[in-house]
């Protein structure tokens, strides 16, 4: 389907769904809309399989022919026939055709709730996941009917629709719109696609265990699967019979139950195993759901500068190998939690606020120094502003690695790559920025992979980073050694290392440029003061005093 038509579907659905917002909290509204879309998807998938079985069972020439009508009916409604094909079984009164037939009735909310309950009973992997809030009185039934009819006009779960990823695009569009609508709270469940895609392209999680201990709606996992699919032709296949997607196993944890449900649905619509996505309201610090996990890849977007993480209860925790994080800020608690869960050859990529690069508050500077001296810090990427829907706090990407001794792709001991991407991207609208895949994401990721390889001509496992090899680019990237970082007192702000682009400084030494700028500013201030005095004199002549 052409992209412009697909965007039309997304926006039309959103416009219809937005009518439900009248008397409903944004977080509840999100679950109602995405729950309906999920229900339509699994119903479409079921119906397609049902019709295929109906043809097979009813055709005397078919090896699956079932002669007796009652036996045929039983076979068509046997859940195992569908589970064998990774299709959710949908009971008769939970199917979209039935729900749409009763959409105008006053009890439509009750019918949908009952449909969600019966689907969970028949599919144990969905237990406790689906929303059952459609019968509540503050949900406008007329708008609900309109949304059911609008969703009903689009096929989401057929083989053809899956091949075009119609549902995936609609789901991602809606998650982004909900994040915008909820403002700051929206970031609890959604990381903008630009950031997720950049993290995944840089980490290349092509095989092994992928872990996100603050997984939100599961965007990191979805993008990892997409990476595998799009790079399958480049990745060396020892066994060609293995589906590339089966080469990774995902593990996650989420403390917000509503967000956990979104994650489970988001993964289910893509056929991704979510059995290791855990929920508990204590969170990853107080109750680690995967205490023994050692992951090959950790990809995460933890809450920025979280002061409510129960740090005072964990002052002696074994995870704080590089120093006890301050109780008022969880940034370096997350960093050390990630390190604790890394395998001996694992790597991590995650988002933090820019303050993590330079802060000395509460011993954070000492922790950062120890991480650098332990040679765990691999790469730092400065992000541009306005990438996030929910916060204006400047952010960066950290990449940690346990294999800098050359036992995988290269030996970069006691070196850190700094990338300043603060000028990358384009404005989607007046409020939000995004990365272009070719111009921005690949530029940054390929720089990282070129830095990682041992020499020109050697590439990463997915074929990235080969060619002429890595070179520092003034104003954009710099490979700094431990001595360079010591000179900057272990501050990791990329701007301190990459410098100013050549086209901006025109070869003028930094000290000379600063002297010129200072002189110009002094002259401007003197002229401004003179103008102020002249204005005062003129006003005084006509009887005004300032």
C-alpha positions in Angstrom: 0.0 0.0 0.0 1.5 3.4 -0.9 2.8 5.4 2.0 0.4 8.3 1.6 -2.6 5.9 1.8 -1.2 4.3 4.8 -0.8 7.6 6.5 -4.4 8.4 5.6 -5.5 5.2 7.4 -3.5 6.1 10.5 -4.7 9.7 10.7 -8.4 8.8 9.9 -8.3 6.2 12.7 -6.7 8.7 15.1 -9.3 11.3 14.3 -12.1 8.9 15.0 -10.5 7.5 18.2 -9.8 11.0 19.5 -13.6 11.5 19.8 -13.6 9.1 22.8 -11.5 11.5 24.9 -14.4 13.5 26.3 -14.6 12.2 29.8 -11.8 9.7 30.0 -8.3 10.0 31.4 -5.6 9.9 28.8 -4.0 6.7 30.1 -7.4 4.9 30.1 -8.3 6.2 26.7 -5.0 4.8 25.3 -5.8 1.3 26.5 -9.4 1.4 25.2 -8.3 2.4 21.7 -5.3 0.1 21.4 -7.3 -2.7 23.0 -9.9 -2.5 20.2 -7.2 -2.4 17.5 -5.6 -5.5 19.0 -9.0 -7.3 19.1 -9.6 -6.5 15.5 -6.1 -7.8 14.6 -6.4 -11.2 16.3 -10.0 -11.5 15.0 -8.8 -11.0 11.4 -6.0 -13.5 11.8 -8.4 -16.0 13.3 -11.0 -15.5 10.6 -8.5 -16.0 7.8 -7.4 -19.3 9.3 -11.0 -20.3 10.0 -12.0 -19.8 6.4 -8.9 -21.7 5.2 -9.8 -24.7 7.5 -13.5 -24.4 6.4 -12.4 -25.0 2.8 -10.1 -27.9 3.7 -12.6 -29.6 6.0 -15.5 -29.2 3.6 -13.7 -30.3 0.4 -14.1 -34.1 -0.3 -10.9 -34.0 -2.3 -8.9 -32.6 0.5 -6.8 -34.8 2.8 -8.4 -32.8 5.7 -12.0 -33.5 4.7 -14.4 -34.0 7.6 -17.6 -35.8 6.5 -19.9 -35.2 9.5 -21.2 -31.6 9.8 -21.0 -31.7 13.6 -17.5 -33.1 13.6 -16.6 -30.4 11.1 -18.0 -27.7 13.3 -16.0 -29.1 16.3 -12.8 -29.2 14.3 -13.3 -25.6 13.1 -13.7 -24.5 16.7 -10.8 -26.5 18.1 -8.3 -24.0 19.6 -5.4 -26.4 18.9 -5.9 -26.0 15.2 -5.1 -22.3 15.5 -2.4 -22.5 18.2 -0.5 -24.8 15.9 -0.2 -21.9 13.5 0.5 -19.3 16.1 -2.9 -17.8 15.7 -4.9 -16.7 18.8 -8.2 -18.6 19.2 -11.2 -16.2 19.2 -14.6 -17.5 20.5 -17.7 -16.8 18.4 -19.0 -13.9 20.5 -15.6 -12.3 20.6 -15.1 -12.2 16.9 -15.2 -8.8 15.2 -18.1 -9.7 12.9 -20.3 -10.3 16.0 -19.2 -7.2 17.8 -19.7 -5.0 14.8 -23.2 -6.5 14.4 -24.2 -5.3 17.9 -22.1 -2.1 17.8 -25.2 0.2 18.0 -26.7 -1.5 21.0 -26.5 0.2 24.4 -24.8 -2.9 25.8 -21.9 -2.7 23.3 -19.4 -2.0 26.1 -20.5 -5.1 28.0 -20.1 -7.2 24.9 -16.6 -6.0 24.4 -15.6 -6.7 28.0 -17.0 -10.2 27.8 -15.1 -10.7 24.5 -11.8 -9.7 26.2 -12.5 -12.1 29.1 -13.2 -15.1 26.9 -10.2 -14.4 24.7 -7.9 -14.4 27.8 -9.5 -17.7 29.0 -8.7 -19.4 25.7 -5.2 -17.9 25.3 -3.2 -18.2 28.5 -0.4 -15.9 27.2 -2.9 -13.0 27.2 -4.0 -13.6 30.8 -4.4 -10.3 32.6 -3.3 -8.3 29.5 -6.5 -7.1 27.7 -8.5 -4.1 28.9 -12.0 -4.7 30.3 -13.2 -1.2 30.7 -15.7 -0.7 27.9 -18.9 -0.9 29.9 -18.0 2.0 32.2 -20.6 4.8 32.0 -18.2 7.6 31.2 -17.3 6.0 27.8 -19.4 7.6 25.1 -21.3 4.8 23.4 -21.9 6.7 20.2 -18.2 7.5 19.7 -17.3 3.9 20.6 -19.7 2.7 17.9 -18.1 5.0 15.4 -14.6 3.8 16.3 -15.7 0.1 16.0 -17.1 0.8 12.5 -14.0 2.7 11.5 -11.6 0.0 12.7 -13.9 -2.6 11.1 -13.3 -1.0 7.6 -9.6 -1.9 7.7 -8.1 -5.4 7.5 -5.3 -5.6 10.0 -4.6 -9.3 10.6 -4.7 -11.0 7.2 -1.6 -12.4 5.6 -1.6 -9.5 3.1 -2.0 -6.9 5.8 0.8 -8.5 7.9 3.1 -8.4 4.9 2.5 -4.6 4.6 2.8 -4.2 8.4 -0.4 -2.2 8.4 -1.1 -2.9 12.1 2.5 -2.2 13.1 2.4 1.2 11.5 -1.0 2.1 13.0 0.1 0.9 16.4 3.4 2.9 16.4 1.6 6.0 15.1 -1.0 5.7 17.9 1.7 5.2 20.6 3.4 8.3 19.4 0.2 10.3 19.3 -0.7 9.1 22.8 2.7 10.2 24.1 2.1 13.6 22.6 -1.4 13.8 24.1 -0.2 12.8 27.6 2.8 15.1 27.6 5.4 14.3 30.3 3.7 11.1 31.4 3.7 9.8 27.9 7.5 9.1 28.1 6.8 6.3 30.6 5.6 4.0 27.8 7.1 5.4 24.6 10.5 6.2 23.3 10.5 8.1 19.9 11.3 5.8 17.0 14.3 7.8 15.9 16.1 7.1 19.2 15.1 3.5 19.4 16.2 2.9 15.8 19.6 4.6 16.4 20.2 2.5 19.5 19.4 -0.7 17.7 21.4 0.1 14.6 24.5 0.9 16.7 24.2 -2.2 19.0 23.3 -4.6 16.2 21.5 -7.2 18.3 21.6 -10.0 15.7 21.9 -12.9 18.1 21.6 -13.6 21.8 19.7 -12.3 24.8 18.2 -8.8 24.6 17.2 -7.1 27.8 15.3 -4.0 28.7 14.6 -3.6 32.5 12.3 -0.6 32.0 10.7 -1.7 28.7 7.7 0.5 28.4 5.5 -0.5 25.5 8.3 -2.8 24.0 9.6 -0.5 21.3 13.2 -1.7 21.8 12.2 -5.3 21.3 10.1 -4.5 18.2 13.0 -2.5 16.6 15.4 -5.3 17.4 13.2 -7.8 15.5 13.0 -5.4 12.6 16.8 -5.0 12.6 17.1 -8.8 12.4 14.6 -9.0 9.5 16.2 -6.2 7.5 19.8 -7.4 8.0 19.2 -11.1 7.7 20.8 -11.2 4.3 24.0 -9.7 5.6 24.3 -11.7 8.8 26.3 -14.9 8.6 23.9 -17.9 8.8 25.5 -21.0 10.2 22.2 -22.8 9.9 20.1 -21.5 7.1 17.0 -23.3 8.4 16.9 -21.1 11.5 14.6 -18.1 11.2 16.8 -15.1 11.9 14.2 -13.8 14.3 14.7 -16.9 16.4 18.3 -16.0 17.0 17.4 -13.5 19.8 15.4 -14.0 23.0 13.9 -11.0 24.7 13.7 -10.2 28.5 12.0 -7.2 30.0 10.5 -5.7 33.1 8.0 -2.9 33.7 6.6 -1.5 36.9 3.5 0.2 35.4 0.9 -2.5 34.9 -1.0 -0.5 32.2 2.2 0.0 30.3 3.1 -3.7 30.7 -0.2 -4.6 29.1 0.6 -2.3 26.2 3.9 -4.1 25.8 2.4 -7.5 25.8 -0.1 -6.5 23.2 2.5 -4.7 21.1 4.6 -7.9 21.0 1.7 -10.2 20.5 0.6 -8.5 17.3 4.0 -9.1 15.8 4.3 -12.7 16.9 7.1 -12.0 19.4 7.4 -14.2 22.4 6.7 -12.1 25.5 6.8 -14.8 28.1 9.9 -13.2 29.7 8.3 -9.7 30.0 7.6 -9.4 33.7 5.5 -6.9 35.7 5.7 -6.0 39.4 5.0 -2.7 41.0 8.2 -2.7 43.0 10.3 -2.1 39.9 13.7 -3.3 38.7 15.7 -1.9 41.7 13.6 -3.3 44.5 12.5 -6.6 42.8 14.7 -7.6 39.9 12.5 -10.0 37.8 15.6 -11.5 36.1 18.2 -11.7 38.9 20.4 -14.3 37.2 20.1 -13.0 33.6 23.4 -12.1 31.9 22.3 -10.4 28.6 24.3 -10.0 25.4 22.5 -6.7 24.6 20.8 -4.2 26.9 18.8 -1.5 25.3 16.8 1.0 27.5 15.4 4.4 28.1 15.2 4.7 31.9 13.3 7.6 33.6 15.5 10.8 33.6 16.9 11.9 36.9 14.5 9.8 38.9 14.4 10.9 42.6 11.8 8.4 43.7 13.7 5.1 43.2 14.0 4.0 46.9 17.7 4.5 46.8 17.8 4.9 50.6 16.7 1.3 50.9 19.5 0.0 48.7 22.6 1.7 49.9 24.5 -1.5 50.4 23.3 -3.3 47.2 25.8 -5.6 45.5 25.1 -3.9 42.1 26.9 -0.8 43.2 30.3 -2.0 42.3 31.5 1.4 41.1 30.0 3.5 43.9 26.7 4.0 45.7 24.3 6.2 43.6 22.8 9.2 45.3 19.4 8.6 46.8 18.1 11.7 44.9 19.0 10.5 41.4 18.8 7.1 39.8 20.9 7.7 36.7 24.0 5.8 37.9 21.8 3.2 39.6 20.5 2.4 36.2 24.0 2.4 34.7 25.2 -0.1 37.3 22.1 -2.2 37.0 22.8 -2.6 33.3 26.4 -3.5 33.9 25.3 -6.1 36.5 23.2 -7.8 33.9 25.8 -7.8 31.0 27.4 -11.0 29.9 31.2 -11.2 29.7 31.0 -10.1 26.1 27.9 -8.0 26.4 27.2 -4.4 25.4 24.6 -1.9 26.4 23.1 1.2 24.8 20.7 3.5 26.7 19.4 7.0 27.0 20.3 9.4 29.9 20.0 13.1 30.6 23.1 15.2 29.7 23.7 15.8 33.4 25.1 12.2 33.7 28.0 13.3 31.5 29.4 15.9 33.9 27.6 15.9 37.3 29.6 15.5 40.4 26.6 15.6 42.8 26.3 12.8 45.3 29.4 11.1 44.2 28.3 10.7 40.6 31.6 12.1 39.3 33.5 9.4 41.2 31.2 6.7 39.8 31.7 8.0 36.3 35.5 8.1 36.8 35.5 4.4 37.9 33.5 3.3 35.0 35.9 5.0 32.6 39.0 3.6 34.4 37.4 0.2 34.3 37.3 0.7 30.5 33.5 0.0 30.3 32.5 3.2 28.4 32.6 2.6 24.7 30.8 5.6 23.0 28.9 8.7 23.9 26.4 10.4 21.5 25.1 13.9 22.2 21.5 14.1 20.9 19.7 17.2 19.5 16.9 18.9 21.3 13.2 18.2 20.6 13.5 14.5 19.9 11.4 13.6 22.9 7.6 14.3 23.1 7.6 14.4 26.9 10.6 16.4 28.1 12.8 19.3 27.1 15.7 17.9 29.2 18.8 17.5 27.0 19.7 13.9 26.5 22.5 11.6 25.3 23.2 8.0 24.5 25.7 5.9 26.5 27.2 2.7 25.1 29.0 0.4 27.4 31.0 -2.7 26.4 32.6 -5.6 28.1 34.6 -6.7 25.0 37.0 -3.8 24.3 40.0 -6.2 24.5 39.5 -7.3 20.9 37.8 -10.6 21.6 35.0 -9.7 19.2 35.5 -7.0 16.6 38.4 -4.8 17.6 40.8 -3.7 20.3 39.9 -0.2 21.5 41.3 -0.4 25.0 41.2 2.8 27.0 39.5 4.7 24.2 36.1 6.3 24.0 34.3 7.4 20.8 32.6 10.8 21.2 29.9 11.8 18.6 28.2 15.1 18.6 24.9 14.6 16.8 23.3 17.8 18.3 22.9 19.3 14.8 21.5 16.2 13.2 17.8 15.6 12.3 15.0 17.6 10.8 11.9 19.3 12.3 8.7 17.3 11.8 6.7 20.2 13.1 7.4 23.3 15.3 7.7 21.1 18.5 9.4 17.8 17.4 12.5 16.7 15.7 13.2 13.3 14.1 16.2 11.5 12.5 16.3 10.7 8.8 17.4 7.1 8.5 19.9 7.6 5.6 21.3 11.0 6.5 21.3 10.8 10.3 20.9 7.3 11.7 23.3 5.6 9.3 25.8 8.4 9.5 26.1 8.0 13.3 25.9 4.2 13.3 28.4 3.7 10.5 30.8 6.1 12.3 30.6 3.9 15.4 31.0 0.6 13.4 33.9 2.0 11.4 35.6 2.9 14.7 35.0 -0.5 16.1 36.6 -2.6 13.3 40.2 -3.5 13.4 41.2 -2.1 10.0 39.7 -1.0 6.6 38.0 -3.9 4.8 36.9 -5.6 8.0 33.2 -5.2 8.8 30.8 -5.9 11.7 28.7 -9.1 11.6 25.9 -7.4 9.7 28.3 -5.9 7.1 28.6 -2.5 8.6 31.6 -0.3 9.2 33.8 -1.6 6.4 35.5 0.7 3.8 38.1 3.3 4.4 38.1 2.9 8.2 37.5 5.4 10.9 38.7 9.1 10.9 38.1 11.9 13.4 35.8 14.5 12.0 36.2 17.9 13.6 32.9 19.0 15.2 31.3 15.6 14.8 33.4 12.7 16.1 36.6 12.1 18.1 38.3 9.0 19.4 39.8 10.0 22.8 42.1 8.0 25.0 42.1 7.8 28.8 44.7 10.6 29.1 42.5 12.9 27.0 39.5 12.2 29.3 41.6 12.7 32.5 42.6 16.2 31.2 38.8 17.0 31.1 38.4 15.7 34.7 36.4 12.6 33.5 33.7 14.8 32.0 32.2 13.0 29.0 30.4 15.8 27.1 31.2 15.2 23.4 31.6 18.9 22.6 34.7 19.0 24.8 36.4 16.5 22.5 35.1 16.9 19.0 35.7 20.6 18.8 34.1 23.1 16.4 33.6 22.1 12.7 36.2 23.5 10.3 33.6 25.3 8.3 32.6 27.2 11.4 36.0 28.2 12.8 37.8 28.9 9.4 41.1 27.8 10.9 41.0 30.5 13.6 42.5 29.3 16.9 40.0 28.8 19.7 41.6 31.4 22.1 41.7 34.0 19.3 38.1 33.4 18.4 37.0 33.8 22.0 38.9 37.0 22.4 37.2 38.4 19.2 33.8 37.4 20.5 34.4 38.9 23.9 35.5 42.2 22.4 32.5 42.3 20.1 30.2 41.6 23.0 31.8 44.3 25.1 31.4 46.8 22.3 27.7 45.9 21.8 27.1 46.4 25.6 28.8 49.8 25.6 26.6 50.9 22.6 23.5 49.6 24.3 24.3 51.5 27.5 24.9 54.7 25.5 21.5 54.2 23.8 19.8 53.7 27.2 21.3 57.0 28.4 20.1 58.8 25.3 16.6 57.5 25.7 16.5 58.6 29.3 17.6 62.1 28.4 15.0 62.4 25.7 12.2 61.2 28.0 13.3 63.6 30.7 12.8 66.5 28.3 9.1 65.7 27.9 8.6 65.1 31.7 9.1 61.3 32.0 11.5 59.8 34.6 12.8 56.3 34.6 
